[in-house]
Amino acid sequence: MSHPLRAIGRWLARYLNQPIHDYVPYVNVSAEQILAVLEPADVLLVEGNTRVSTAIKYLTQSTWSHAALYVGDALGKGVDARSAPTLIEADLQRGVIAVPLSTYERFNTRICRPVNLSPNDREAVIQYAVSRLGLAYDLKNIIDLARYLLPTPPVPSFMRRKMLALGSGDPTRAICTTLIAQAFQSVRYPILPRVETLSAESSRRCRHGVREILHIRHHSLFAPRDFDVSPYFQVVKPLLEGEFDYRDLTWEDQAACGGAL
């Protein structure tokens, strides 16, 4: 029975990974411009242009449908933006893989940086992701794929995030940000923990008079947008990291190109 299920799973994965042809990015930022500001353990969020991306953006009510972890030269192949495998991600068809930055040059992206992550923990996060390279999506779990056949499933907003966590856990790694969430949770770095506010009496009983306790969310419940809205990750915009001067921009009515643009 497993062979027919895998065959159906492969077909679903190919179908969901097909691009939507009317996708247009807002701003073109080159891979070199992104590389110039990236630091190891940064998270690169991607808008995505596939059928599954449309469903994830709807379910998470967000621009972002995919996330990859920048690992620098951890794979020993340099950091060239065009060819070096510097991003580790989980792909629906190919599992956990490493790809170059140029893969997402023509997409809307956002860099999210973990603030004050120690050098040792930064290395641990990267090595966690590297050690998962080659893990494959279990295509027998076709329910994990079939739920994305409807780009905008008719479910209440409070249930949408839970739809991302359906299935057996490991398979969802190829769809949402489970892999990256587990990497950061391995060093107890917060993404969007659940915060419990203690009563005054409970606080007195706690060591150091703690008023809030953080509870780790299950890794299957994380979505790309969580890194964007997290208070512990800084948003880095490549075009603003250099000496940006809006007065140097050339607008249409100022251009002298010798003819119509």
C-alpha positions in Angstrom: 0.0 0.0 0.0 2.9 2.3 0.7 4.0 2.5 -3.0 0.7 3.8 -4.3 0.6 6.4 -1.5 4.1 7.6 -2.3 3.2 7.9 -6.0 0.2 10.0 -5.1 2.3 12.0 -2.7 4.9 12.7 -5.4 2.2 13.9 -7.8 0.7 16.2 -5.1 4.1 17.6 -4.3 4.8 18.4 -7.9 1.4 20.0 -8.4 1.6 22.1 -5.2 5.2 23.2 -6.1 4.3 24.6 -9.5 4.7 28.4 -9.7 2.0 30.9 -10.2 2.9 32.8 -13.4 1.5 36.2 -12.5 3.9 36.7 -9.6 5.7 40.1 -9.6 8.1 41.2 -6.8 7.7 44.7 -5.3 11.4 45.6 -5.3 14.3 43.9 -7.0 17.2 43.3 -4.6 20.2 41.5 -5.9 21.6 38.4 -4.3 24.9 40.4 -3.8 23.0 43.1 -1.9 21.4 40.5 0.4 24.7 38.7 0.9 26.4 42.0 1.9 24.2 42.3 5.1 23.6 38.7 6.0 25.1 37.1 9.1 25.2 33.4 9.9 21.9 32.2 11.6 19.9 34.9 10.0 16.5 33.8 8.8 15.5 34.7 5.2 11.7 34.9 4.7 10.4 34.5 1.2 7.0 35.4 -0.2 6.9 32.4 -2.6 5.0 32.0 -5.9 3.8 28.4 -5.8 0.3 26.9 -5.2 1.4 25.8 -1.7 2.8 29.3 -1.0 -0.7 30.8 -1.7 -2.3 28.5 0.8 0.3 29.1 3.5 0.1 32.9 3.1 -3.7 32.6 3.5 -3.6 30.3 6.5 -1.0 32.5 8.3 -2.5 35.8 7.2 1.0 36.9 6.1 3.1 37.9 3.2 5.7 35.2 3.9 5.2 31.5 3.0 8.7 30.1 3.3 11.9 30.5 5.4 15.5 29.5 5.0 18.5 29.6 7.4 21.6 31.4 6.3 24.6 29.3 7.3 27.5 31.2 5.6 30.4 28.9 4.7 29.3 26.1 7.1 29.3 23.7 4.2 32.8 24.6 3.1 31.9 25.9 -0.3 32.3 29.6 0.1 29.7 32.3 0.2 29.3 33.3 -3.4 25.8 34.6 -3.9 25.3 32.9 -7.2 26.5 29.3 -6.6 27.5 28.6 -3.0 25.0 26.6 -1.0 24.6 29.1 1.9 20.9 28.7 2.7 19.4 25.6 4.3 15.7 25.0 3.7 13.1 22.4 3.7 11.6 21.8 0.2 8.3 20.0 -0.4 9.8 17.7 -3.1 13.5 17.5 -2.2 13.4 17.5 1.6 16.1 19.4 3.6 18.5 20.9 1.1 21.1 23.7 0.7 20.7 26.3 -2.0 22.4 29.6 -3.1 21.1 33.0 -2.3 20.4 33.6 -6.0 17.5 31.1 -5.7 15.3 33.9 -4.2 16.7 36.9 -6.0 13.5 37.6 -7.8 11.2 37.2 -4.8 10.1 39.5 -2.1 12.3 38.6 1.0 12.9 39.8 4.5 15.9 39.2 6.7 15.2 38.4 10.4 18.2 38.4 12.7 18.3 36.8 16.2 19.4 39.6 18.6 22.4 38.9 20.9 22.7 35.3 19.9 26.0 34.1 21.4 28.7 32.8 19.1 28.5 29.3 20.6 24.7 29.2 20.2 24.9 30.6 16.7 27.2 27.8 15.7 24.9 25.2 17.4 21.9 26.5 15.5 23.8 26.3 12.2 25.1 22.8 13.0 21.6 21.6 13.9 20.4 22.6 10.5 23.4 21.2 8.7 23.0 17.8 10.4 19.4 17.6 9.0 20.5 17.9 5.4 19.1 15.0 3.3 16.0 14.4 5.5 13.1 13.7 3.1 9.5 14.5 3.2 7.4 11.4 3.9 5.2 11.3 0.8 3.0 8.6 2.3 1.5 11.2 4.5 -0.6 12.6 1.7 -3.1 14.2 4.1 -0.2 16.7 4.8 -0.2 17.6 1.2 -3.9 17.4 0.3 -4.9 20.0 2.8 -3.2 22.6 0.6 -5.1 21.8 -2.6 -7.6 24.6 -1.7 -5.6 27.9 -1.8 -8.1 29.5 0.6 -9.7 26.7 2.6 -13.0 27.8 4.2 -12.0 27.6 7.8 -12.3 30.2 10.7 -9.3 32.4 11.2 -8.6 30.9 14.7 -8.2 27.4 13.1 -6.0 28.3 10.2 -2.6 28.1 12.0 -3.5 24.7 13.4 -4.0 23.4 9.9 -0.3 23.9 9.4 0.5 21.4 12.2 -1.7 18.6 10.9 0.1 15.3 10.3 2.9 13.5 12.0 5.3 16.3 12.7 8.4 15.5 10.6 6.5 15.7 7.3 5.4 19.2 8.0 9.1 20.2 8.2 9.0 20.4 4.4 6.2 22.9 4.4 6.5 25.3 7.4 9.4 26.4 9.5 9.6 23.4 11.8 13.3 22.8 11.0 14.4 26.4 11.8 12.2 26.5 14.9 13.8 23.3 16.2 17.3 24.7 15.5 16.6 27.8 17.6 14.8 25.9 20.3 17.8 23.6 20.7 19.6 26.5 22.3 16.5 27.9 24.0 16.4 31.0 21.9 12.9 32.5 21.8 10.8 33.0 18.7 7.2 33.5 19.9 6.9 31.8 23.2 3.6 31.7 25.1 3.9 34.1 28.0 2.4 33.3 31.4 2.0 36.2 33.8 2.3 35.1 37.4 0.2 36.4 40.3 2.0 38.4 43.0 1.9 35.4 45.3 3.3 33.0 42.7 6.0 35.5 41.8 7.2 35.6 45.4 7.5 31.8 45.5 9.6 31.8 42.3 13.4 32.3 42.3 14.4 36.0 41.8 10.8 37.1 42.0 10.0 36.1 38.4 6.8 37.8 37.0 6.6 36.1 33.6 7.4 32.5 32.5 7.9 31.6 28.9 6.4 28.4 27.5 7.9 26.8 24.4 5.4 26.4 21.6 5.5 23.1 19.7 7.8 23.4 16.7 5.1 22.3 14.3 3.0 25.4 15.1 5.5 27.9 13.8 5.0 29.8 10.6 7.3 32.1 8.6 5.6 35.2 9.9 6.5 34.4 13.5 10.1 35.4 12.8 8.9 38.7 11.3 6.7 39.6 14.3 8.9 38.1 17.0 10.2 40.7 19.4 13.5 38.8 19.6 14.4 39.0 15.9 15.5 42.2 14.2 14.3 43.0 10.7 17.2 43.9 8.4 16.6 45.7 5.1 19.6 45.4 2.6 18.9 48.7 0.8 18.9 50.7 4.1 22.1 49.2 5.6 24.5 51.3 3.4 24.5 55.0 2.9 21.0 55.4 1.7 20.0 58.9 0.5 16.5 59.3 -0.9 17.7 62.4 -2.8 19.9 60.2 -5.0 16.9 58.3 -6.4 15.8 59.0 -10.0 12.1 59.4 -10.5 10.2 59.0 -13.8 9.7 62.8 -14.3 13.4 63.5 -13.7 14.8 60.9 -16.1 16.4 62.2 -19.3 16.6 59.0 -21.4 16.1 60.7 -24.8 12.7 59.1 -25.3 9.8 57.4 -23.6 10.6 54.9 -21.0 
